[in-house]
Amino acid sequence: MIAEIRGNVYQVLDISFGGMKLSGKFTVAGGLVDAVIQPPGSDERAEVRGRVERVDTELTAVRFSSVTAALAKLIAG
């Protein structure tokens, strides 16, 4: 899966109903992030908002503010 944030695309390393880990460092912990999550080559997508919980050298962890039906479908899929 990929996540588009502020016009940039990041690989989703791990995703659950609580949040996701993304490849790369693009912000600081504590900030809010809006993203569009989409499986590559698919028209399915989910808009999400979350708080950045952790930023390491190679990944960023985001905790979802809420889980929409579209996001739940992508996670369960």
PDB file of N, CA, C and O in Angstrom:
ATOM      1  N   MET A   1       0.838  -1.174   0.000  1.00  0.00           N
ATOM      2  CA  MET A   1       0.000   0.000   0.000  1.00  0.00           C
ATOM      3  C   MET A   1       0.883   1.238   0.000  1.00  0.00           C
ATOM      4  O   MET A   1       2.044   1.202   0.409  1.00  0.00           O
ATOM      5  N   ILE A   2       0.307   2.317  -0.464  1.00  0.00           N
ATOM      6  CA  ILE A   2       1.009   3.590  -0.458  1.00  0.00           C
ATOM      7  C   ILE A   2       0.142   4.637   0.240  1.00  0.00           C
ATOM      8  O   ILE A   2      -1.079   4.504   0.319  1.00  0.00           O
ATOM      9  N   ALA A   3       0.794   5.671   0.738  1.00  0.00           N
ATOM     10  CA  ALA A   3       0.089   6.794   1.354  1.00  0.00           C
ATOM     11  C   ALA A   3       0.592   8.076   0.714  1.00  0.00           C
ATOM     12  O   ALA A   3       1.799   8.304   0.624  1.00  0.00           O
ATOM     13  N   GLU A   4      -0.334   8.908   0.272  1.00  0.00           N
ATOM     14  CA  GLU A   4       0.037  10.208  -0.276  1.00  0.00           C
ATOM     15  C   GLU A   4      -0.195  11.258   0.799  1.00  0.00           C
ATOM     16  O   GLU A   4      -1.295  11.391   1.336  1.00  0.00           O
ATOM     17  N   ILE A   5       0.863  12.000   1.102  1.00  0.00           N
ATOM     18  CA  ILE A   5       0.814  13.033   2.128  1.00  0.00           C
ATOM     19  C   ILE A   5       1.480  14.281   1.573  1.00  0.00           C
ATOM     20  O   ILE A   5       2.648  14.253   1.186  1.00  0.00           O
ATOM     21  N   ARG A   6       0.735  15.367   1.539  1.00  0.00           N
ATOM     22  CA  ARG A   6       1.254  16.647   1.046  1.00  0.00           C
ATOM     23  C   ARG A   6       1.914  16.521  -0.325  1.00  0.00           C
ATOM     24  O   ARG A   6       2.948  17.133  -0.593  1.00  0.00           O
ATOM     25  N   GLY A   7       1.293  15.716  -1.187  1.00  0.00           N
ATOM     26  CA  GLY A   7       1.791  15.564  -2.550  1.00  0.00           C
ATOM     27  C   GLY A   7       2.943  14.592  -2.718  1.00  0.00           C
ATOM     28  O   GLY A   7       3.415  14.390  -3.837  1.00  0.00           O
ATOM     29  N   ASN A   8       3.406  13.985  -1.635  1.00  0.00           N
ATOM     30  CA  ASN A   8       4.483  12.999  -1.700  1.00  0.00           C
ATOM     31  C   ASN A   8       3.920  11.617  -1.400  1.00  0.00           C
ATOM     32  O   ASN A   8       2.945  11.483  -0.661  1.00  0.00           O
ATOM     33  N   VAL A   9       4.541  10.584  -1.981  1.00  0.00           N
ATOM     34  CA  VAL A   9       4.079   9.213  -1.812  1.00  0.00           C
ATOM     35  C   VAL A   9       5.061   8.441  -0.939  1.00  0.00           C
ATOM     36  O   VAL A   9       6.274   8.490  -1.142  1.00  0.00           O
ATOM     37  N   TYR A  10       4.505   7.725   0.041  1.00  0.00           N
ATOM     38  CA  TYR A  10       5.306   6.930   0.974  1.00  0.00           C
ATOM     39  C   TYR A  10       4.779   5.500   0.979  1.00  0.00           C
ATOM     40  O   TYR A  10       3.575   5.278   0.849  1.00  0.00           O
ATOM     41  N   GLN A  11       5.673   4.541   1.127  1.00  0.00           N
ATOM     42  CA  GLN A  11       5.270   3.141   1.232  1.00  0.00           C
ATOM     43  C   GLN A  11       4.742   2.874   2.635  1.00  0.00           C
ATOM     44  O   GLN A  11       5.354   3.282   3.622  1.00  0.00           O
ATOM     45  N   VAL A  12       3.610   2.193   2.720  1.00  0.00           N
ATOM     46  CA  VAL A  12       3.049   1.779   4.003  1.00  0.00           C
ATOM     47  C   VAL A  12       3.737   0.469   4.393  1.00  0.00           C
ATOM     48  O   VAL A  12       3.571  -0.548   3.720  1.00  0.00           O
ATOM     49  N   LEU A  13       4.503   0.498   5.474  1.00  0.00           N
ATOM     50  CA  LEU A  13       5.229  -0.686   5.928  1.00  0.00           C
ATOM     51  C   LEU A  13       4.339  -1.614   6.744  1.00  0.00           C
ATOM     52  O   LEU A  13       4.489  -2.835   6.693  1.00  0.00           O
ATOM     53  N   ASP A  14       3.413  -1.028   7.497  1.00  0.00           N
ATOM     54  CA  ASP A  14       2.520  -1.797   8.367  1.00  0.00           C
ATOM     55  C   ASP A  14       1.277  -0.960   8.598  1.00  0.00           C
ATOM     56  O   ASP A  14       1.360   0.260   8.741  1.00  0.00           O
ATOM     57  N   ILE A  15       0.121  -1.618   8.633  1.00  0.00           N
ATOM     58  CA  ILE A  15      -1.127  -0.893   8.872  1.00  0.00           C
ATOM     59  C   ILE A  15      -2.054  -1.763   9.712  1.00  0.00           C
ATOM     60  O   ILE A  15      -2.112  -2.980   9.532  1.00  0.00           O
ATOM     61  N   SER A  16      -2.777  -1.128  10.630  1.00  0.00           N
ATOM     62  CA  SER A  16      -3.759  -1.820  11.463  1.00  0.00           C
ATOM     63  C   SER A  16      -4.889  -0.833  11.725  1.00  0.00           C
ATOM     64  O   SER A  16      -4.865   0.293  11.230  1.00  0.00           O
ATOM     65  N   PHE A  17      -5.878  -1.261  12.505  1.00  0.00           N
ATOM     66  CA  PHE A  17      -6.980  -0.358  12.815  1.00  0.00           C
ATOM     67  C   PHE A  17      -6.532   0.792  13.715  1.00  0.00           C
ATOM     68  O   PHE A  17      -7.237   1.796  13.819  1.00  0.00           O
ATOM     69  N   GLY A  18      -5.383   0.666  14.363  1.00  0.00           N
ATOM     70  CA  GLY A  18      -4.876   1.720  15.235  1.00  0.00           C
ATOM     71  C   GLY A  18      -4.030   2.756  14.527  1.00  0.00           C
ATOM     72  O   GLY A  18      -3.999   3.918  14.933  1.00  0.00           O
ATOM     73  N   GLY A  19      -3.338   2.343  13.462  1.00  0.00           N
ATOM     74  CA  GLY A  19      -2.469   3.290  12.781  1.00  0.00           C
ATOM     75  C   GLY A  19      -1.614   2.629  11.721  1.00  0.00           C
ATOM     76  O   GLY A  19      -1.902   1.515  11.286  1.00  0.00           O
ATOM     77  N   MET A  20      -0.551   3.321  11.301  1.00  0.00           N
ATOM     78  CA  MET A  20       0.314   2.805  10.246  1.00  0.00           C
ATOM     79  C   MET A  20       1.747   3.272  10.449  1.00  0.00           C
ATOM     80  O   MET A  20       2.006   4.288  11.094  1.00  0.00           O
ATOM     81  N   LYS A  21       2.667   2.507   9.884  1.00  0.00           N
ATOM     82  CA  LYS A  21       4.074   2.886   9.828  1.00  0.00           C
ATOM     83  C   LYS A  21       4.414   3.124   8.374  1.00  0.00           C
ATOM     84  O   LYS A  21       4.101   2.313   7.502  1.00  0.00           O
ATOM     85  N   LEU A  22       5.057   4.248   8.129  1.00  0.00           N
ATOM     86  CA  LEU A  22       5.407   4.624   6.764  1.00  0.00           C
ATOM     87  C   LEU A  22       6.917   4.671   6.595  1.00  0.00           C
ATOM     88  O   LEU A  22       7.647   5.013   7.526  1.00  0.00           O
ATOM     89  N   SER A  23       7.371   4.329   5.415  1.00  0.00           N
ATOM     90  CA  SER A  23       8.782   4.429   5.089  1.00  0.00           C
ATOM     91  C   SER A  23       9.135   5.906   4.921  1.00  0.00           C
ATOM     92  O   SER A  23       8.462   6.624   4.181  1.00  0.00           O
ATOM     93  N   GLY A  24      10.168   6.353   5.591  1.00  0.00           N
ATOM     94  CA  GLY A  24      10.619   7.728   5.438  1.00  0.00           C
ATOM     95  C   GLY A  24      10.290   8.605   6.628  1.00  0.00           C
ATOM     96  O   GLY A  24       9.446   8.280   7.464  1.00  0.00           O
ATOM     97  N   LYS A  25      10.975   9.711   6.674  1.00  0.00           N
ATOM     98  CA  LYS A  25      10.806  10.708   7.736  1.00  0.00           C
ATOM     99  C   LYS A  25      10.343  11.997   7.063  1.00  0.00           C
ATOM    100  O   LYS A  25      11.043  12.548   6.213  1.00  0.00           O
ATOM    101  N   PHE A  26       9.152  12.476   7.452  1.00  0.00           N
ATOM    102  CA  PHE A  26       8.622  13.640   6.752  1.00  0.00           C
ATOM    103  C   PHE A  26       8.044  14.710   7.666  1.00  0.00           C
ATOM    104  O   PHE A  26       7.586  15.745   7.181  1.00  0.00           O
ATOM    105  N   THR A  27       8.056  14.489   8.969  1.00  0.00           N
ATOM    106  CA  THR A  27       7.495  15.466   9.897  1.00  0.00           C
ATOM    107  C   THR A  27       8.055  15.204  11.290  1.00  0.00           C
ATOM    108  O   THR A  27       9.001  14.433  11.449  1.00  0.00           O
ATOM    109  N   VAL A  28       7.481  15.834  12.279  1.00  0.00           N
ATOM    110  CA  VAL A  28       7.936  15.625  13.663  1.00  0.00           C
ATOM    111  C   VAL A  28       6.817  14.986  14.478  1.00  0.00           C
ATOM    112  O   VAL A  28       5.642  15.107  14.131  1.00  0.00           O
ATOM    113  N   ALA A  29       7.182  14.316  15.546  1.00  0.00           N
ATOM    114  CA  ALA A  29       6.189  13.683  16.419  1.00  0.00           C
ATOM    115  C   ALA A  29       5.251  14.733  16.999  1.00  0.00           C
ATOM    116  O   ALA A  29       5.660  15.850  17.314  1.00  0.00           O
ATOM    117  N   GLY A  30       3.984  14.349  17.131  1.00  0.00           N
ATOM    118  CA  GLY A  30       2.983  15.230  17.718  1.00  0.00           C
ATOM    119  C   GLY A  30       2.131  15.965  16.709  1.00  0.00           C
ATOM    120  O   GLY A  30       1.055  16.453  17.055  1.00  0.00           O
ATOM    121  N   GLY A  31       2.581  16.057  15.474  1.00  0.00           N
ATOM    122  CA  GLY A  31       1.832  16.771  14.451  1.00  0.00           C
ATOM    123  C   GLY A  31       0.677  15.967  13.893  1.00  0.00           C
ATOM    124  O   GLY A  31       0.650  14.742  14.012  1.00  0.00           O
ATOM    125  N   LEU A  32      -0.274  16.651  13.287  1.00  0.00           N
ATOM    126  CA  LEU A  32      -1.400  15.994  12.616  1.00  0.00           C
ATOM    127  C   LEU A  32      -1.057  15.793  11.145  1.00  0.00           C
ATOM    128  O   LEU A  32      -0.384  16.620  10.531  1.00  0.00           O
ATOM    129  N   VAL A  33      -1.534  14.677  10.593  1.00  0.00           N
ATOM    130  CA  VAL A  33      -1.253  14.343   9.203  1.00  0.00           C
ATOM    131  C   VAL A  33      -2.544  13.920   8.528  1.00  0.00           C
ATOM    132  O   VAL A  33      -3.311  13.132   9.080  1.00  0.00           O
ATOM    133  N   ASP A  34      -2.782  14.442   7.341  1.00  0.00           N
ATOM    134  CA  ASP A  34      -3.868  13.983   6.477  1.00  0.00           C
ATOM    135  C   ASP A  34      -3.238  13.172   5.363  1.00  0.00           C
ATOM    136  O   ASP A  34      -2.244  13.597   4.774  1.00  0.00           O
ATOM    137  N   ALA A  35      -3.797  12.016   5.065  1.00  0.00           N
ATOM    138  CA  ALA A  35      -3.231  11.140   4.044  1.00  0.00           C
ATOM    139  C   ALA A  35      -4.331  10.467   3.249  1.00  0.00           C
ATOM    140  O   ALA A  35      -5.470  10.350   3.700  1.00  0.00           O
ATOM    141  N   VAL A  36      -3.965  10.027   2.056  1.00  0.00           N
ATOM    142  CA  VAL A  36      -4.827   9.187   1.235  1.00  0.00           C
ATOM    143  C   VAL A  36      -4.087   7.868   1.075  1.00  0.00           C
ATOM    144  O   VAL A  36      -2.966   7.837   0.565  1.00  0.00           O
ATOM    145  N   ILE A  37      -4.710   6.783   1.508  1.00  0.00           N
ATOM    146  CA  ILE A  37      -4.103   5.457   1.441  1.00  0.00           C
ATOM    147  C   ILE A  37      -4.745   4.697   0.287  1.00  0.00           C
ATOM    148  O   ILE A  37      -5.961   4.719   0.098  1.00  0.00           O
ATOM    149  N   GLN A  38      -3.878   4.017  -0.486  1.00  0.00           N
ATOM    150  CA  GLN A  38      -4.378   3.318  -1.661  1.00  0.00           C
ATOM    151  C   GLN A  38      -3.474   2.136  -1.994  1.00  0.00           C
ATOM    152  O   GLN A  38      -2.251   2.272  -1.980  1.00  0.00           O
ATOM    153  N   PRO A  39      -4.062   0.979  -2.294  1.00  0.00           N
ATOM    154  CA  PRO A  39      -3.248  -0.119  -2.809  1.00  0.00           C
ATOM    155  C   PRO A  39      -2.773   0.247  -4.217  1.00  0.00           C
ATOM    156  O   PRO A  39      -3.554   0.807  -4.986  1.00  0.00           O
ATOM    157  N   PRO A  40      -1.528  -0.046  -4.581  1.00  0.00           N
ATOM    158  CA  PRO A  40      -1.046   0.268  -5.930  1.00  0.00           C
ATOM    159  C   PRO A  40      -1.902  -0.404  -6.998  1.00  0.00           C
ATOM    160  O   PRO A  40      -2.263  -1.574  -6.871  1.00  0.00           O
ATOM    161  N   GLY A  41      -2.218   0.333  -8.035  1.00  0.00           N
ATOM    162  CA  GLY A  41      -2.990  -0.213  -9.141  1.00  0.00           C
ATOM    163  C   GLY A  41      -4.466  -0.397  -8.861  1.00  0.00           C
ATOM    164  O   GLY A  41      -5.162  -1.046  -9.641  1.00  0.00           O
ATOM    165  N   SER A  42      -4.957   0.156  -7.775  1.00  0.00           N
ATOM    166  CA  SER A  42      -6.365   0.005  -7.403  1.00  0.00           C
ATOM    167  C   SER A  42      -7.047   1.370  -7.360  1.00  0.00           C
ATOM    168  O   SER A  42      -6.410   2.395  -7.115  1.00  0.00           O
ATOM    169  N   ASP A  43      -8.351   1.358  -7.604  1.00  0.00           N
ATOM    170  CA  ASP A  43      -9.141   2.589  -7.489  1.00  0.00           C
ATOM    171  C   ASP A  43      -9.645   2.799  -6.067  1.00  0.00           C
ATOM    172  O   ASP A  43     -10.145   3.875  -5.739  1.00  0.00           O
ATOM    173  N   GLU A  44      -9.518   1.782  -5.223  1.00  0.00           N
ATOM    174  CA  GLU A  44      -9.956   1.919  -3.832  1.00  0.00           C
ATOM    175  C   GLU A  44      -8.992   2.832  -3.095  1.00  0.00           C
ATOM    176  O   GLU A  44      -7.778   2.778  -3.297  1.00  0.00           O
ATOM    177  N   ARG A  45      -9.556   3.673  -2.238  1.00  0.00           N
ATOM    178  CA  ARG A  45      -8.727   4.599  -1.471  1.00  0.00           C
ATOM    179  C   ARG A  45      -9.463   5.030  -0.223  1.00  0.00           C
ATOM    180  O   ARG A  45     -10.690   4.953  -0.145  1.00  0.00           O
ATOM    181  N   ALA A  46      -8.696   5.483   0.753  1.00  0.00           N
ATOM    182  CA  ALA A  46      -9.296   5.952   2.000  1.00  0.00           C
ATOM    183  C   ALA A  46      -8.563   7.196   2.459  1.00  0.00           C
ATOM    184  O   ALA A  46      -7.333   7.228   2.488  1.00  0.00           O
ATOM    185  N   GLU A  47      -9.321   8.218   2.817  1.00  0.00           N
ATOM    186  CA  GLU A  47      -8.736   9.424   3.387  1.00  0.00           C
ATOM    187  C   GLU A  47      -8.675   9.249   4.895  1.00  0.00           C
ATOM    188  O   GLU A  47      -9.652   8.841   5.521  1.00  0.00           O
ATOM    189  N   VAL A  48      -7.520   9.561   5.473  1.00  0.00           N
ATOM    190  CA  VAL A  48      -7.337   9.387   6.914  1.00  0.00           C
ATOM    191  C   VAL A  48      -6.689  10.619   7.523  1.00  0.00           C
ATOM    192  O   VAL A  48      -6.043  11.416   6.842  1.00  0.00           O
ATOM    193  N   ARG A  49      -6.884  10.745   8.823  1.00  0.00           N
ATOM    194  CA  ARG A  49      -6.210  11.782   9.604  1.00  0.00           C
ATOM    195  C   ARG A  49      -5.649  11.097  10.831  1.00  0.00           C
ATOM    196  O   ARG A  49      -6.281  10.211  11.406  1.00  0.00           O
ATOM    197  N   GLY A  50      -4.467  11.509  11.223  1.00  0.00           N
ATOM    198  CA  GLY A  50      -3.859  10.905  12.389  1.00  0.00           C
ATOM    199  C   GLY A  50      -2.808  11.793  13.023  1.00  0.00           C
ATOM    200  O   GLY A  50      -2.433  12.831  12.479  1.00  0.00           O
ATOM    201  N   ARG A  51      -2.344  11.367  14.178  1.00  0.00           N
ATOM    202  CA  ARG A  51      -1.288  12.079  14.904  1.00  0.00           C
ATOM    203  C   ARG A  51      -0.003  11.284  14.780  1.00  0.00           C
ATOM    204  O   ARG A  51       0.007  10.064  14.941  1.00  0.00           O
ATOM    205  N   VAL A  52       1.083  11.991  14.489  1.00  0.00           N
ATOM    206  CA  VAL A  52       2.391  11.354  14.376  1.00  0.00           C
ATOM    207  C   VAL A  52       2.866  10.987  15.778  1.00  0.00           C
ATOM    208  O   VAL A  52       3.057  11.855  16.630  1.00  0.00           O
ATOM    209  N   GLU A  53       3.053   9.692  16.002  1.00  0.00           N
ATOM    210  CA  GLU A  53       3.463   9.180  17.309  1.00  0.00           C
ATOM    211  C   GLU A  53       4.978   9.061  17.442  1.00  0.00           C
ATOM    212  O   GLU A  53       5.538   9.289  18.514  1.00  0.00           O
ATOM    213  N   ARG A  54       5.637   8.699  16.335  1.00  0.00           N
ATOM    214  CA  ARG A  54       7.071   8.461  16.404  1.00  0.00           C
ATOM    215  C   ARG A  54       7.704   8.733  15.053  1.00  0.00           C
ATOM    216  O   ARG A  54       7.126   8.424  14.011  1.00  0.00           O
ATOM    217  N   VAL A  55       8.899   9.316  15.078  1.00  0.00           N
ATOM    218  CA  VAL A  55       9.679   9.536  13.870  1.00  0.00           C
ATOM    219  C   VAL A  55      11.078   9.004  14.128  1.00  0.00           C
ATOM    220  O   VAL A  55      11.783   9.482  15.017  1.00  0.00           O
ATOM    221  N   ASP A  56      11.474   8.006  13.340  1.00  0.00           N
ATOM    222  CA  ASP A  56      12.821   7.461  13.406  1.00  0.00           C
ATOM    223  C   ASP A  56      13.552   7.853  12.131  1.00  0.00           C
ATOM    224  O   ASP A  56      13.017   8.575  11.290  1.00  0.00           O
ATOM    225  N   THR A  57      14.759   7.374  12.004  1.00  0.00           N
ATOM    226  CA  THR A  57      15.558   7.695  10.821  1.00  0.00           C
ATOM    227  C   THR A  57      14.897   7.224   9.540  1.00  0.00           C
ATOM    228  O   THR A  57      14.951   7.914   8.522  1.00  0.00           O
ATOM    229  N   GLU A  58      14.269   6.047   9.579  1.00  0.00           N
ATOM    230  CA  GLU A  58      13.742   5.448   8.352  1.00  0.00           C
ATOM    231  C   GLU A  58      12.231   5.246   8.328  1.00  0.00           C
ATOM    232  O   GLU A  58      11.697   4.725   7.349  1.00  0.00           O
ATOM    233  N   LEU A  59      11.524   5.653   9.400  1.00  0.00           N
ATOM    234  CA  LEU A  59      10.068   5.461   9.381  1.00  0.00           C
ATOM    235  C   LEU A  59       9.353   6.499  10.220  1.00  0.00           C
ATOM    236  O   LEU A  59       9.935   7.141  11.095  1.00  0.00           O
ATOM    237  N   THR A  60       8.065   6.640   9.923  1.00  0.00           N
ATOM    238  CA  THR A  60       7.183   7.529  10.668  1.00  0.00           C
ATOM    239  C   THR A  60       5.951   6.717  11.072  1.00  0.00           C
ATOM    240  O   THR A  60       5.341   6.056  10.232  1.00  0.00           O
ATOM    241  N   ALA A  61       5.585   6.765  12.350  1.00  0.00           N
ATOM    242  CA  ALA A  61       4.418   6.035  12.856  1.00  0.00           C
ATOM    243  C   ALA A  61       3.280   7.024  13.116  1.00  0.00           C
ATOM    244  O   ALA A  61       3.466   8.053  13.766  1.00  0.00           O
ATOM    245  N   VAL A  62       2.114   6.693  12.600  1.00  0.00           N
ATOM    246  CA  VAL A  62       0.931   7.558  12.707  1.00  0.00           C
ATOM    247  C   VAL A  62      -0.198   6.776  13.369  1.00  0.00           C
ATOM    248  O   VAL A  62      -0.489   5.648  12.973  1.00  0.00           O
ATOM    249  N   ARG A  63      -0.839   7.380  14.386  1.00  0.00           N
ATOM    250  CA  ARG A  63      -2.014   6.782  15.038  1.00  0.00           C
ATOM    251  C   ARG A  63      -3.255   7.454  14.444  1.00  0.00           C
ATOM    252  O   ARG A  63      -3.377   8.679  14.459  1.00  0.00           O
ATOM    253  N   PHE A  64      -4.179   6.631  13.917  1.00  0.00           N
ATOM    254  CA  PHE A  64      -5.381   7.164  13.295  1.00  0.00           C
ATOM    255  C   PHE A  64      -6.285   7.845  14.313  1.00  0.00           C
ATOM    256  O   PHE A  64      -6.431   7.374  15.441  1.00  0.00           O
ATOM    257  N   SER A  65      -6.893   8.964  13.905  1.00  0.00           N
ATOM    258  CA  SER A  65      -7.869   9.652  14.754  1.00  0.00           C
ATOM    259  C   SER A  65      -9.192   8.895  14.775  1.00  0.00           C
ATOM    260  O   SER A  65      -9.877   8.857  15.797  1.00  0.00           O
ATOM    261  N   SER A  66      -9.545   8.294  13.643  1.00  0.00           N
ATOM    262  CA  SER A  66     -10.752   7.475  13.536  1.00  0.00           C
ATOM    263  C   SER A  66     -10.574   6.526  12.357  1.00  0.00           C
ATOM    264  O   SER A  66      -9.706   6.723  11.507  1.00  0.00           O
ATOM    265  N   VAL A  67     -11.402   5.505  12.324  1.00  0.00           N
ATOM    266  CA  VAL A  67     -11.346   4.528  11.238  1.00  0.00           C
ATOM    267  C   VAL A  67     -12.658   4.601  10.462  1.00  0.00           C
ATOM    268  O   VAL A  67     -13.724   4.282  10.990  1.00  0.00           O
ATOM    269  N   THR A  68     -12.567   5.024   9.205  1.00  0.00           N
ATOM    270  CA  THR A  68     -13.746   5.105   8.351  1.00  0.00           C
ATOM    271  C   THR A  68     -14.032   3.728   7.748  1.00  0.00           C
ATOM    272  O   THR A  68     -13.205   2.820   7.827  1.00  0.00           O
ATOM    273  N   ALA A  69     -15.199   3.591   7.153  1.00  0.00           N
ATOM    274  CA  ALA A  69     -15.555   2.327   6.508  1.00  0.00           C
ATOM    275  C   ALA A  69     -14.590   2.015   5.364  1.00  0.00           C
ATOM    276  O   ALA A  69     -14.220   0.857   5.169  1.00  0.00           O
ATOM    277  N   ALA A  70     -14.180   3.037   4.606  1.00  0.00           N
ATOM    278  CA  ALA A  70     -13.248   2.828   3.491  1.00  0.00           C
ATOM    279  C   ALA A  70     -11.884   2.360   4.014  1.00  0.00           C
ATOM    280  O   ALA A  70     -11.261   1.486   3.411  1.00  0.00           O
ATOM    281  N   LEU A  71     -11.423   2.925   5.111  1.00  0.00           N
ATOM    282  CA  LEU A  71     -10.148   2.511   5.689  1.00  0.00           C
ATOM    283  C   LEU A  71     -10.245   1.094   6.239  1.00  0.00           C
ATOM    284  O   LEU A  71      -9.332   0.295   6.032  1.00  0.00           O
ATOM    285  N   ALA A  72     -11.319   0.767   6.927  1.00  0.00           N
ATOM    286  CA  ALA A  72     -11.510  -0.582   7.467  1.00  0.00           C
ATOM    287  C   ALA A  72     -11.497  -1.617   6.343  1.00  0.00           C
ATOM    288  O   ALA A  72     -10.942  -2.703   6.505  1.00  0.00           O
ATOM    289  N   LYS A  73     -12.102  -1.285   5.218  1.00  0.00           N
ATOM    290  CA  LYS A  73     -12.129  -2.200   4.078  1.00  0.00           C
ATOM    291  C   LYS A  73     -10.721  -2.439   3.545  1.00  0.00           C
ATOM    292  O   LYS A  73     -10.375  -3.574   3.217  1.00  0.00           O
ATOM    293  N   LEU A  74      -9.910  -1.400   3.452  1.00  0.00           N
ATOM    294  CA  LEU A  74      -8.531  -1.554   2.978  1.00  0.00           C
ATOM    295  C   LEU A  74      -7.698  -2.390   3.947  1.00  0.00           C
ATOM    296  O   LEU A  74      -6.907  -3.234   3.524  1.00  0.00           O
ATOM    297  N   ILE A  75      -7.875  -2.156   5.238  1.00  0.00           N
ATOM    298  CA  ILE A  75      -7.097  -2.882   6.249  1.00  0.00           C
ATOM    299  C   ILE A  75      -7.489  -4.358   6.254  1.00  0.00           C
ATOM    300  O   ILE A  75      -6.625  -5.234   6.285  1.00  0.00           O
ATOM    301  N   ALA A  76      -8.784  -4.630   6.224  1.00  0.00           N
ATOM    302  CA  ALA A  76      -9.274  -6.005   6.283  1.00  0.00           C
ATOM    303  C   ALA A  76      -9.031  -6.768   4.986  1.00  0.00           C
ATOM    304  O   ALA A  76      -8.944  -7.996   4.975  1.00  0.00           O
ATOM    305  N   GLY A  77      -8.924  -6.003   3.880  1.00  0.00           N
ATOM    306  CA  GLY A  77      -8.857  -6.568   2.549  1.00  0.00           C
ATOM    307  C   GLY A  77      -7.798  -7.507   2.278  1.00  0.00           C
ATOM    308  O   GLY A  77      -7.696  -8.017   1.162  1.00  0.00           O
TER     309      GLY A  77
END
